[in-house]
């Protein structure tokens, strides 16, 4: 039987930039819940707040659950969430949120994350949504528990509710000096009257100026496990009697398997060989044996290949295959205001330019990995993914089993960056485990990750703009082909503007990436803004400020320019040295960057220093936020300077870390990071948007260093071509 494998389908760019509303579901029975966590208080948040205690049926799970919290008789607070820890700090942040609202030390809070049998589906980990969506729901749940406990204590003592206060994991009454621990309340019947009465859904959260735990640099709860090597990642999961699996990969994209002989592998001791349509794989007691078996099979395989485009002709290919909406092709997505064509025609000065960006990989520290086990008709998979319920859906569809017969568990994972939304390794491991009737682990190699995982989509961007006689923008026309619509709209005040996204037939499999297409669109827009400033005879900073009405964007731009010393830096004239700046916004974050670059022998680009200002509302963990900004900058350096997938005849030509140039320590410049705290504004996610200003700021600096306007990413390759 040839199973329909979802991962074989093309991955649509921008699929996960949409504001998806997950279909929340929680079907864990009360009995199972108590068996796992023990007796105590359970608090569930959905549209309102629901409570249950010990064996009570009251507060049965509503259909839509965004947070669930358990306060045990041992005083430990357990939170269940489908969010995933991939190094971005969600485990720490959610822990802080609970500790803040429940008034307990962070050491008493533990999280059960990303287990589809235990956790409510409060959405995958993408789109920087944990901070604006999950954290408020968790805070609401914890605050509801705090209020319920305080109400129970006040009833028990016969005092007014306003006279008791939560703190240190207990409820206290100052006048009588009485104090009762949460654990004692959770283990008693004193909550009965309190939870019999409906609590208000309008639970008051702790004000930012009263934060004691949020807003502080709390360390990761798993720090000790990480540094001692006891942390278990997906690649570390083992099961009794397990085997290791390897998959026969096609020699090129689009290749079809015509014939293969499994006998050479089947003759090897302990090896299980499987062919299921185009899927051919082996499982063996060691990964080395499995690799040997695949090598033996590969010598017998016969393939039919197809013509494939080359990375050298990528821009032309994307243009030629862009969808116009005619003949049944996908319609472009466009938005406009004013009369763009008329304004361009009447403009005093008109400027046009085209930009392009390459396919790049996510390069997580941990490549895809999965362990699959079939038992009593149920499939359990441990894997690394940012979408536990999405992977469960893939497995359910692939094997034709109900979703409640599939359990997906996501241990803390070694990186994702938008690259682990799908469950390819999980499906592969499950297919092998079913055939072998034993647990099977599939660990992708780095070469497999580079070749068969999806990429940040390449793109071509055309921009046209018009200036009036005073050097002000009067027209703007911006079209992105293939890479996506994130941050497509210009943040500048322009009376006549049009933005368009056109789908194209992508030669490589594209998908989500850190900040998605905002990296490409911001590069094109901010590079072009510098070109326009040059046409207007204006300073790039002043030109932007003249067109920026948004106060938060102005604030980060002014902060970065001031800290960098822009006015003095732009006046300096040092041979082959230049400065540049850029600004951008996406996913609720506001960022500006200023850089200084030098061009050395053989046109080698050196980024000497980089100043960045970032604002995402009220800061919940300044240390983790700084780490996220630093990580984005380093990742942005790679996409800006060196990273690009090279391919020809359906084969990736640089599928190793030796050939694919990611930033090394020596490439990291002096960093000067300024975090703008806005306690008056809701917190937004910060794991993505700090990346977007890096490439255009470097590109603009290179123009001042060399006099050459580079409109292609990566910039090092573009500069070398022109040298």
N, C-alpha and C positions, 0 to 999 in steps of 0.2 A: 504493500500500500504506500502511495506517495502522499505523505502528510502535507497539508498546506502550512508552510512556516511563515509567520508574519514578517520575520526579519528579512525574507527574500524580497519583500516589496520595497520599492523606492521610498526613501525617507524624505518627506517634503520639507524644504527649507521653511523656517518660520513657524512650523507647526506648534511649537511650544512657546512662542512669544505671546500667543493669545492669552487673555485672562480667563483661563479655564476654571470652571466651577466644578470641583470634583463631586461625584455622586457618592456622598458619604454613606457608609454602611458599617454597622457593628453588630455582629451576630453571636458574640461570645455569651454563653449562658451564665446566669448568676452563679450556678454551682461551679462551673469551670473557673470562673473568675476568683471565687473564694479558694478553690483548690490551688490556684497559682499564687495568689497574693495573701491569702489568709483573711480572717474576719476583720472588719473595720468599716470605715466610712467611704462610700463611693460617691463621687460627685461628677456629673456629666453636664457638659455645656453644649447646647444646640441653639435654637432660637431663644430658649430660656435656660433655666437651670434645673436639673433633676437630681434627687438624692436617694440613696438607699443605704441601709445599715444592716449588717449581719445577714440574717436570712430573709429580710423583708423583700416583698415583691414591689413595694412602692418605688417609683423612680425607674421603672423598666426603661430600657434604652429607646430613645426616640429614633425615628428614621434617619435624621440628620444629626450627626455628632461631630463636633469640631475639637473636643478635648475631653479626656477622661482622667480623673485623678483618684487615687486610693490612699487613704490615711490608715495605716495599719496599727494594730495594737502594740507594736514595738516602737511606734513613733516615726517609722520610716514613711516618707511620702513617695509614692510611685506615680509617675505620669506615663501615660501610653499615647504615643503619637506615631503617625506613619512617616514623619520626617526622617531624613537620613543624614548621618554625620559623614561627610566626605572631606573633612578637614576645614570646613568653613566656620565651624564653631556653633552649630545649632544646638548641640547637646549642652554646651555651656550656657548659651543664651536662654534656653527654655528652663534649665535648672535655676538660673538667676530669677527668672520671672516668677516661678513657683515660690522660691525662697523669699522673694520680696513681698508677695501678697499674703503668704501664710505666716510670715514672721518666723521663719525657721532658718537655722544655719544651712548653707548649701550642702554640707556633708550629709544632711538627713534626706536629701532629695536624690532619687534615682530615676532614670528614664528607661523604659522599654520602648525601643524605636523600631519601626519598619518591619513589623511581623504581621502579616496579613491575617493570621488567625487570632491575634490578640489586640491589635491596635485599630482604632477607627481610621478610616481613609480620609484624612484631612488634607489630602493633596500630596503630590510628589514634591521633591526638592528641586525647584527650578524657578526661574523668573524673579528671584529675590523676594519670594512671597512669605518666607518664614517669619520675617520681622513684622511686616504689616498685617498678616493674617493670623498665623498660628500663635504668635506670642500674645496678642491681645486676647485671644480665646482662652489660652492657658491662664493668663492673669485673671480673667473673669472667673474661671473655674476655681482657682485657688482662693480668690477673694470671697467667692460664695461659700466655700468651705470654712473660711475664717469667720464669716458672719454667722454661719450656722452653729459653729462651736461656741462663739461668744453668746449667742442667744440661749444655747443649752445651759451654759454655765450660769448666766444671769437668772434663768428660771430655777435652777437648782438652789441657788443661794437666796432667791427671793429679792433680788436687787434690780434696779433699773438697768436696761441694756446699756445705756450711755455711761454707766459707772464701771463697766468692765473693759479690759483692754487686752489685745493679743500681743504676745511678744515672747521670743525665745522658745517657741514651741509649746506655749501654755497660755491660759487665760488667767488674768489676775484681777483682783479687786483691791485697789489701793487702801480704801478706808478700813477694811477688815483684815488686810494683809493676807487674804486667802489667795491660793493659786492652785490651779489644776492643769495637769499636762494634757496635751492633745491625745496622747496615747490612752490615758485613763478615760477620757471622754469617749474616744472611739470604741473602747472595750465595754462601756457601760450602757445602761438603758436610758441615760439622761438626755439623749438626743431625740427620744421618741416624740415628745410634745413639739419640739422645735421643727422636726422635719415633717410632722403631720400637717403643719400649716404651710401654705405656699409661701415661698420666699420670693421677694421681688426680683424680677429679671434685671432691674436697674441697679446692679451692684456697683458701688463706688470703688474705683481703683485708686491706688496710691498716687498722689500727685508727684510730678517729676521732682519738685523741690524738696520732697520728703523721702526720696529714694535713699535706701541704705545699702542695698545689694545691687540693684540695677544702677547703671551709671558708674560702676567701679570695675577695675580690671581683674575680675575673678578668673582664676586659672582653669584650664580644662580639667574636668573630673577624672579623665583617663590619662593624665600626664605621667603618673608613675608607671602604668602599664605600658605606655608608649616607650618610655626611655629604658625600661627594663626588658623590653622585648616580649612581654607576656600578652600584649594586645593581640587579639585574634582578628585578622582581616579575612575577607573571602578566600584568599589564596591559602590561608592557614587551616581551613576547616577540614577535619578528617572524620571518617565514619568507620565503624568496624567492618572488615571485609571489603573495603573499598578498592576500586581500580582507578587507573588514570587513563584519560581519553585523549586521542589526537584525531583531527579531522583532515581528510584529503582536500586540499584547496585547489581550485582551478588554476591553470597556468597563467590566465589573464582574465580580465573582466569580460563578461559576456560569453565565456567559453561554456560549451555544453558537453557533458560526459556521454560518450557513445558506448563505451565498453570498458570493463575493468575486471580483473581476475582477483578474487579474494583469497585464493588458495595459498599463495605465499605467506600471508599473515595467519591464516587458519592453521597452518602447519606448525606455527610457533607455539610453544608451551604456554598455556595460561592466557592466550590472546583471544579476544572476541572481536570478530570483524563483522561489520554491518554495511549493507547497501540498501538504501531506501530512496529510490529515484535518483536524484542528483546528490543525495547525501551519502557519503562514504566515510566511515570512521572506524577506529580500532580502540579497544580498551585492554589494558594489560596491568600487571601488578606494579610496574614502575612506569614513569613517564618516558624513560629511555627506551624501554621495550615497546611502548606504544609508538614512539617515534620511529623505531626500527621497522615495525610492522607497516606503518604508513609509507615509509621509504620503499619497502619491498612491493607494496601494492602499486605505488605511483609509477613504477617501471612498466607495469602492464596497462596503464590507463591510456585510453584513446580519446582525444578531445576534438571538438569542432570549434574553431575560434571565429571571431567576427572582427571586422575593421573597427578600430577605436581611435578617437582623436588624441592629439598630443598636447601637452601643457604649453608647448611653444606656440600653438595656434589657438590658445584658449579664448582670448578676447574676441577674435573673429568668430569662433564657433558659437559663443554665447549670443552674440549679436544676430548671427544667422538663424539661430534656433529660438530666438525670443518669441513669446506668444503674443499675438495681436488681438486675440479674441475672435478672429475670423476662422471659419471652417471647423468649428467645434473646439478650438484651442482655448486654454484658460484666459479669461479676460483680465487685462491689467487692472490694478487697483489704483485709482487716481483721486486726488482731492485738489480743489483749486478755489481761489478767491480773486475777485477782480477780473480785469481783462489782461491776461498775461501776454498774449500775442500782440495786442495793441500797444501795451507798455514797452515791450521789447522793440517794436518797430519805431516808436517815438523817442526812445531813450537817447540821451546825449552820447553815451558810450555803451557799447555792447561787448560783452566778453563771453566766450564759450570755451569749454575744456572737457576732456574725458579722462576718467580715472579707472584703474582696475586693481582688483585685489585677488590674490591667489587662494587656492584651497590650502588650508593648513589643518594639522591634527591637534588634538587636545593634549596629548602626551601626559596622561596621568602617571603618577609613580607606579601604580598598580594596574597592569593591563587587565582586561576582562577575565573573570574567573567564576566558576560555579561548581557546586557540589549538588548532585541530584540523587534522590532516594525514593523508590516506590515501595510502599508498605501497606498491605491490606486495602489495596485499591486507591490509596491516596498518594499524591506526589508532593514531596517536600524538597524545596530547592533553596540552598544558601548561595547568594550571589551578590555582586556589587552592582547596584543600580540606583538611579535617582527617582525611580517610579515603581515602588513595590507592587502596587495594584495593577499598574500597566503591564509589568512582567507576568503577574498572575494571569491577566487576560490573554497574553500571548500564549502562555502554556496551556491554558484552558482551551483556546481555539486550536492550537497545534495538535493536541491529543484527543480532542473531542470529549473532554471530561468536564463536569460542572465545576464552576470556580470554587465551590466549597470543598471540593476534593483536591484543591491545589493550595499549598501553603508556601509562601515566599518569605524568607528571612534575610534581611540585609544587615550583616555586621557592619561596624564602622569601616568605611571603605577608603582605599588609598587614592583619592582624587576622582574628580568627574569632569568639572568645568563645562557641563552641558553635554558631555560626550557619552554618558551612560544612561540614556533614557530608555534604551531598548535591551532586550534579553537574549541576544544571540547565544552567548555561552550557556545560558540557562537551558535553552531549548536543546542545544547540542548535548549537554550533559544528560538531560532527561531522556533523550532518544537512546543514548548509549546505555544508560542505567536500565531502561526497560528491556533492551535486548540482552544485556548481560545478567539481568536479574540480581544485580548487586549495585551498591552505591558507586557512582562514577564522578570523578572530578575532571573538569576541563579547564586548563589554564592556558590562555592565549599567550603566545610569545610576543615580544615587542614588534617583530616583523608582521605578525598577524594583526596586531593592534593598528599599526601604520597602514596596512593594506585593506583590511576588511571592516574596520570600524568606519562610521561615517565621518565626514569632514565638515569644517566650517565652510559654507558655500563660497565659491569664487564669485566675483561679480564685476560688471562693467557699469560705470556711472557717468551719465552725460549731464552737464550743468551749463545753463545759460543764465546770464543776469544783465540787467541794464541799470546804468547810473544816470542821474539827472546832472544838470550843469553844476550843481553844488557838491557833487560827489556822493549823493545819497542813493541808496538802493531803491529802485522803483519797480523792478521786475525780477522774478526768480522762477526758473524752470529746472526741476531736478528729477531725473529718471534713473532708477536703479534696475538693472537687469540681473536677475537670478539670486543675488546674495540676500535680499530680504528687505522688509519694511520697517524694522526697528529703528527708531530715531530718524525716520525719513523726513518728518516735518522740520522745517527750520525754526529755531527759537528766536530768530531776529524779526524785528518789526518791518515787514515789507508789504506795501499795499496790494501788490499784484503777485500772487504766488501759486505755483502748481507743483505738486509732487506726485510721482507715478512709480509704482512697482510693477515690473513685467516679469512673469515667470519665463524660464528658459529650460530647454532640455539639458539637464546637467550631465556632463560626461562622467562625473564621479558622484557618489552617494553623499548628499548633503544633509545636515541636520543642525541641531542646536549647538551653541557655543557660548562661551562667556560673553554676555551682552549681545549675542546674536549678531545681526547685521549692523548694529549701532557702531561697531568698530569700522566697518567699511563706509557707512554713510557719514559718520563724523569726520573721517579722514578726508573724504571728498569735499564736504561742505567747508571745513575749516581751512583746508589748503586753498580752496577757491576764494574764501574770504580774504586771505592774504593777497591773492592775485588781484582781487578787486581793490583792496587797500592801495596796492601799488599803482593801479590805474587812476585812483582818486588822488594820489599823492599824499596819502595819509599814513600816520603811524598805525600799525596793525592793532594795537591796543585801543587807541582812540577811535578807530574805525568801528571796531566791535561795540564799544561802549555807546557810540552814537546810534547804534541800531538795536541795543539791548534794553528792553523795558522791564524784563523779569527781574525783580529785586534779588532773588536767590542766586541767579546766574551772575548778575553783576557783582554780588558779594564775593563769590569764589574767585571770579576773574580779578577783581581788585586786590583780594588777599594774596593770590599767587603772584601777581605782578609786583606788589609791594615787597613781599618777602624775597623775591628773586632780584629786586633792584632793576626792574625793566628799563626805566628811563636812562640809567647810566649804562646798562649792558648793551642797549641797542645803538648807543653812540660810539662804542668802542670799535675800532677797526683793526683786527688782528688777522693776518693772512690765514685762509682756510679755517677760520673759526666763525661761527654764527650762532645767533639766538633765535628762538621761535616760541610761539605760544599757541594755545588752542583752548576752547571751552566747549562743554557739552552737557547734556542731561538725558537721562534715561532711567526708567524704573524707580523714579522718586529720588534719585541721587543727582547732585549737581557738582561738576568738577571742572577745574581749570589747571592747566599745566604750562610751565615755562621751562625751556631746556637750553643748554649750551652744548654745542657739538663742535668737534674738530675733525677734519679730514686729513688723514695721514698718507704715508706712502702707499702706492697701489690702490688709492682711493678708499682706504679702510676708514670706516666711520667709527668715531669714538664719542659716545655720549658722556660728557664730562660731569655735568650736574643736572639735576631735575628737581624742580620745585612744584609741588602739587597741593592745591587746596580742595578739600572735599567736604560736602555737607549733605547729610541725610536725615535731618530732623534731630530729635533728642538722641544722644549717644547712649546706648545701653551697656556697652563694654568697650572702653577706649582702647585697651590693649589689643583686643581681638579686631576692632575696627582698623587700627593701624596695621595689623598683620594682613588684613584683607586688602587694604590699599597698597601696601608694599607688594603683595602677591600679584595684584592686578598690574602694577607698573612693570614688574619683571616679565610677566606674561605678555604684556603689551610691547615690551622691547623686542621679544621674539617675533611677533607678528609684524612689527614695524620694520625690523632690520634684516632678518635672515630666514624666517620660516616660510617655506613654500613647498608643496608637493610637486615633484617632477614625475611625469608619467609619459609613456609612449607605448603604442601597440597594446594597450590594455594592461600594462605592467607599471607598478610603482618603482621608480628608479632610485629612490633614496629612503628605503624603509628601515633604516637603522639610526641610532642616535649618533653614530659617527658621521653619517651623511646628511642627516636632517639636523640643522643647526638650531638648537634651542639655546637661550642665554646661559652662560656659565657665570661663576662668581666674578670672574675678571671683567665681565661685560656690564656689571651693575654699577651705575654711576653713584656719585654722592647724592643722597636723597634728602630732601627737605620737605617734610610732609606737615601740612597744617589742617587739622580737623576742626571744622566750624560746628560748634554745638548749638543746636536750636531747641532748647527745652520747651519752647512755646509751640513746637510743631510735632506731629506724630512721627515716630521713627519709621524709616524706610530701610529696605535691604541695602547692603553695601558690598556684596560679594562680586558684583559685576561692573557697575558703571564707572569705577575709577580707571578702568582700562581704556576708555574710549578716546581720551585726549592725548595719549602718548604718541601715537603714530603721526597725527597731523602736526603736533608741536615739533617733532623731530624733522619732519619734511620741510616745515617752514624755516627751521634753523639751517637746514642744509642749503636752502636757496640763498640765504645770506652768506653762507660760507663758500659757496661754489659759483653762484650766479646761475645755476641750473634748476629749473623747476621740475621736480620728479613727481610724476602722477601715477606711479605704480608701486604696489606693495608686493614683496619686500623692497625697502629702499636701497639696501646694499647692492642687490643684484641690478636694480635700475641704474644706480650710479656707476657701477662697473661697466655696464653696457655702453654708457655714454662717455666714459673716460677715454 
